[in-house]
């Protein structure tokens, strides 16, 4: 079990939304000087426009023994020009998805763009980069990169819904995983069915509130509660950052706990200079205590591949709240599914279950994405964000005699490395235990059951309720539905009083979330 911090700064040299974008360079200078002041080794990822600009090349050479360098794979006008491809964007760099990202190009053109970037990097630095990143990247591009170039690690955006026209929803919640060949957001099923290069989720998402930001109106872009130092309520708030370090690295992570610090230079140093130095001060203290390790992205990837042959289970157990709401939570992610249990005011419920099925593939594997926004999903069983609306907060709730009871027994989280499991319970009332191949739920009272709660106005996937199987259909942005299901080893599904319920057998429910 490792507690890993990466400092990753990703760099552009143009910002068409500002009249004067000279601040981009000075922002990176300040970030590197801050790292040097603390003796922190960081990872710097260059977008193509910055990669080829001489002042960035000179700066990188100055810090060559203090940083590692790699590629940030958003597409720009000079990138297309050097690749011999037409640029369709409005500006030198255009944030619209069908211009800015590799999935906006046909697969053959993606490969040309990738080759152009990697060869240019080698021309400048004398070697191919070992690391790369992007907010989002398609599986075709990812596999091409790892098959042709000596990469050892990558980074992609955390889960978010609609933020900056980018939806990545239902993935491995935090840390590293091996993507499947057909869906970058879905872990592969095991060796021979997965990429060989691990991907790490960026930005340090708040395990309590990020998921629910904008709850009740999924058409509104999510706000942000992360470790990004530009945000006053989270990454630049000392109380949040102290809480994040304490809860993320509390020894309950199973295989590894991971957080990325750093910021894209587009935000500017004026927006970063309060939060980032404060975070570094806390990081320095935690390093001296031996509670965390600072690694580069390549070092993290090498450790991961040497340690795990397939995606390992990981957990986040937050046993306190940095605000007065009294939330506590457990996130569990493994190669088969992810699940989240949330606690508040004596109630614990399943906020999220997403299945990881490599058969559910990306829309843009064979064609270019033609929309200006982008969305990639996994398969929802319950989605506490997307299935909520108005005053209905979606989830799978404990019920007794038709009511959702409240208890005062506290909330206990735990992990068991020998079983690769995580658990959450209200003692004597309900216990959720998550394993790689099943979820066991013990209900301590007669007459208790679990109920699926969701808004009838939301597009839910439920298709057929059988006694031992819940059949679902999910479209995402695909042209046709994808059929999947969850099964019960103990307990039974029923439809009663207009809702889907799971009735226990001898006080127990065993849910089987994956059948490969």
Phi, psi and omega in degrees: 000127182234145174252104194246133171244131167248136168260113182234118175249126182245143205230128169247158175246001178222145180216092185293348179278357179237142178294322180237111182255020178295341179295341181300316180293313182295331177297313178297319177304313180296321179296317180290322177296323178295316177299318180296322181300323181266352184074027182270127175274130186236172175248129179242125182246122185262126164292155190302321181297324176282325181304320187265356182275132191299320183294330175285323176298314180296320180294319179297321179293327178295325184254021187301328182268003183243350184221163163247150186239147179206195186250139169253113195266057161263151190260140182229171180300313179296331177296311179297320180299315180290336178273352181075027181244149179290142176264125184256359183285168180275334184227177178302320169234128182235124186283353179296140191295324184282358171248325196273334187241156183301326182291352174279000181239155177294154186307321181294324177288329175301317182294322178296316179296319178296312180300319180300315181293314183292321179291322178295319177302314180295322178300323183279315189256347177088005178206160175280145178291147177267347184226152177207163179204168176189156175304315177209147180216145181278160184292328178297312180295318183299314182293323178298316180299310186287337177279334186256333188237156187277052181279149181236348183197158179212170176219143177224171184293153171295174171297136173202155182241104174079354181296126183054036180062025184235117177246117170233108195225124174100019183267183174305121199294320178202159180090201188252152177204163175263113182294156175281166183290337186245358183206109184296337183272353185249124175299146175290163184282345181154184182304139183087348180231021185213159173295157179266349182255122181289148173249138181244135181280132188268170160083356175061066182292143175293117183289345179271306194249340182301318183301320187267003186295117185090017183307136177096352178214077184296349178281345179270134180300140180295147166282191188229128169226093185218182176279003177300126190288359180273349188262120188294331182276349183226273189297340175253011178260112183304325180296319178294314184296316176301315179298318182298314178298317183296314186276327181288330185241048184263010177088006182249024189273355188067254188283315183195148169249143188218142171212141175254128171254163181116174187205146174294144186287351179298335180287335179086149183295326180301327179276341186260334195293342175278311188283317187292314176300323177297317178297319181294325177297317178292318178300315180301317178297316181292326176295318180294329177281348181078019182275337179223166176237136174263121181228156170281167179297323179291319177298321179295316180296319179296315178301317183299312183288330176288335186262324187235128176275338175218171184301123181272154172295146176218153183223150168237118179244103178262110186263007178210172181237139178278353173241187189268010184281343177076023178291149166219156184202159171226125169254132176234128177231138174213185185290345184259331184191171167232154180211145179230132173246130180242143179237138172200134173050048175081006180238140175232131180217161177278112182275331188204135164223125176234130179272142177256102181238107182300345176290341177272103192257163178295151179291328191256030179292326185244352181220164180282143173287123184258003180265154180279349170245172187220143178215133175224138188229167157248194192256114185279136166262312167221140182226100186293343176268305188284337182262008179262151174197141180054239183264009178264115179258106188293152177166179172253112191250146171286131178233151173219119182054041175083356182249157174261100187284160175241141184230159182250018187278006182077185184218123186242128175248152180201159171228155179229105182296327181294333180253357186053041186238159172229147182223158175214138181207151160260111189306132178079359184241299182207142178226127175252126176231125187252121175246171180299324187250000182195166172234124178254129181234118178254125180250123191273004183231143175294146180082001180271152178203174176252141182233135174280122179245129179198160179281133176294347179275351182266154180277089181268159189266358193292124187247315184210132179254112174253167184299321183245008184208137172250113182267135184228156176228129182227134183258322189060235174249016180280163183283337181225161181290148172253126184265131179209175182201165165239151183237166179242131171272322172226144187099175177210147174277141173217159169248114182221139177053037175076015179222158176273131180232157170242117178266136182281162169246117183055040177075016188225142174232130175239112183260132179253102189277350184211139174223100184282000000 
